[in-house]
Amino acid sequence: MSRPLNRTHVVAACLTVLAREVGHAGIETQEALDVLRDAPDKIEAALTRGPASLVVYRLDPIGVRGIVSDNDAKLRRFVATAEKDNAPLFGFCPAVVAELAAHVNVGVASLRKDA
């Protein structure tokens, strides 16, 4: 029997990937910790807004900035500004992470049942 997947698992999965990207972007330690501290609220906000909502970060060493939005125009402006400044971007859709995690959870339960 599979255990139900909750939002905490989804937030943890998103944080894992974000931590990797922040580490590779060369962000100062204190700023990286600030980003990771604030990220769960952004992830929760995206999950609350719905499946079209994205969390996008501008991983600029002189100042990381993140947004949560399901508005294409707002996302395009954010990305265009970052690209103009040659700032690295990283984004993800928490709803897709939740769907993937649910499939993994079902697969693991199936393996346990077959064992």
C-alpha positions in Angstrom: 0.0 0.0 0.0 1.4 3.4 -1.0 1.6 6.2 1.5 -0.2 9.3 0.3 2.0 12.0 -1.2 1.8 15.3 0.5 2.9 18.8 -0.4 5.9 18.5 1.9 7.4 15.8 -0.4 6.8 18.0 -3.4 8.5 21.0 -1.7 11.4 18.9 -0.7 11.9 17.6 -4.3 11.8 21.1 -5.7 14.3 22.3 -3.1 16.7 19.5 -4.0 16.8 20.6 -7.6 16.9 24.3 -6.7 19.8 23.7 -4.3 21.8 22.0 -7.0 21.2 24.9 -9.5 22.0 27.6 -6.9 25.2 25.8 -6.1 26.3 25.6 -9.7 25.4 29.3 -10.3 28.2 30.5 -8.0 25.8 32.4 -5.6 27.4 33.6 -2.3 26.6 31.3 0.6 24.4 33.7 2.6 22.4 34.6 -0.5 22.0 30.9 -1.4 20.8 30.2 2.1 18.3 33.1 1.8 17.0 31.7 -1.5 16.5 28.2 -0.1 14.9 29.6 3.1 12.3 31.6 1.0 11.8 28.9 -1.7 9.2 26.8 0.2 6.8 29.8 0.3 7.2 30.3 -3.5 6.7 26.6 -4.2 3.6 26.5 -2.0 2.3 29.6 -3.7 2.7 28.0 -7.1 1.0 24.8 -6.0 -1.9 26.9 -4.6 -2.3 28.9 -7.9 -2.5 25.8 -10.0 -0.8 23.6 -12.6 0.2 26.5 -14.9 2.1 28.3 -12.2 5.9 28.4 -12.5 8.7 29.4 -10.0 11.5 31.1 -11.9 14.7 32.4 -10.5 17.3 34.8 -11.9 20.5 33.2 -10.5 22.6 36.3 -10.9 25.6 36.4 -8.5 25.0 40.1 -7.9 21.4 39.4 -6.8 19.1 36.4 -7.0 15.5 37.2 -7.7 12.6 34.8 -7.9 9.0 35.0 -9.0 5.9 32.9 -9.0 3.5 33.4 -11.8 1.0 31.7 -14.2 0.9 34.9 -16.3 2.7 34.4 -19.6 3.4 38.1 -20.1 4.9 38.6 -16.7 7.1 35.5 -17.1 8.2 36.7 -20.6 9.2 40.1 -19.2 11.1 38.5 -16.3 13.0 36.2 -18.7 13.6 38.9 -21.3 15.2 41.2 -18.6 17.4 38.4 -17.3 18.5 37.5 -20.9 19.3 41.1 -21.7 21.5 41.2 -18.6 23.0 37.7 -19.4 21.8 36.4 -16.1 21.3 32.7 -15.7 17.7 31.5 -15.2 16.2 28.5 -13.6 12.6 27.6 -13.4 10.3 24.7 -12.6 6.6 23.9 -12.3 5.8 22.5 -8.9 2.6 20.9 -10.2 4.7 18.8 -12.7 7.0 17.8 -9.9 4.0 16.7 -7.8 2.7 14.7 -10.7 6.0 13.0 -11.3 6.4 12.3 -7.6 2.9 10.7 -7.5 3.8 8.4 -10.4 7.0 7.4 -8.6 5.1 6.8 -5.4 2.6 4.5 -7.2 5.5 2.6 -8.9 7.3 2.1 -5.6 4.1 0.8 -4.0 3.7 -1.6 -6.9 7.2 -2.9 -6.5 6.6 -3.5 -2.8 3.4 -5.3 -3.6 5.1 -7.6 -6.1 8.0 -8.3 -3.7 
